[in-house]
């Protein structure tokens, strides 16, 4: 098997690989942001529920 990925005759492949890596990194960042938003929303909901429970107990 010959590895041509470093070959100067195929620079477009390296570019494609770099673009794919960048896209994957962006996707991961977006996923992390979405997870953080979801966690914040869950915390807010829990706080609201605790607040409602507290009001009921008064």
C-alpha positions, 0 to 999 in steps of 0.5 A, a space after each residue: 500500500 502506498 500512502 499518497 496523502 502527503 504527495 505534492 501531486 494531490 494537494 486537494 486531498 490534504 485541503 479536503 482533509 483539513 476542511 473535514 477536520 475543521 467541520 468536525 471541530 465546528 460540529 463538536 463546538 456546536 454540540 458542546 454549546 447545545 449541551 450547555 444550553 440544555 443544561 442551563 434550561 434544565 437548571 432554570 426549570 429545576 429552580 422554577 419548580 423549587 420556587 413553585 414548591 416553596 410557594 406552595 409550602 407557605 
